[in-house]
Amino acid sequence: CQGRSREEVYCCENGQTIGRDRALVRSCGLYFEPQRLALRPEAWRGYWQARQAPAWLLDLERLQPQTRVPVKELLEQLQQLPAQGEARRV
């Protein structure tokens, strides 16, 4: 945390860092930003296309906090995610 974003209040104090599990607990969206995770849009699309995901999930740029999706579809996609241990290796 460097004090550049108001969203950091959900993450950590200025000058501190936060890990994955704590970021989940504290709803630290900044931790999971595609740029920070070095996610490439084409790799993202390929991953989800292979799982026949709905259109709203294929475009990494469209996935924003304000994006509305059907709850049923969201839950279906969450069920397809690997278990936590495996997800850390992906």
C-alpha positions, 0 to 999 in steps of 0.5 A: 500500500502506497497511499495512492488509492482510496481503495487501499483502506480495504487492504493495508496501512500505508507502507504495508503489504497484504497476502492473498488470504488476507486480501480475500478476507478484507475484500481488497480488490486492488490485490486481485487487479489483472495488471498486478496479477499479470493476467493477459487478456488472451490467456484469460479468454482462452481459459474460460472459452475452454470451459464454455463460460458465458460471454460476460466472463470472457472479456477481462476488461469488462469485469468491473465491480459495477458489472452485473451478472446473473447470480445463477451463472456466477455460481455455476462458474465458481463451481468450475474453479479448481480447489484452493490448493490447485488454484495456487499452482495455476 
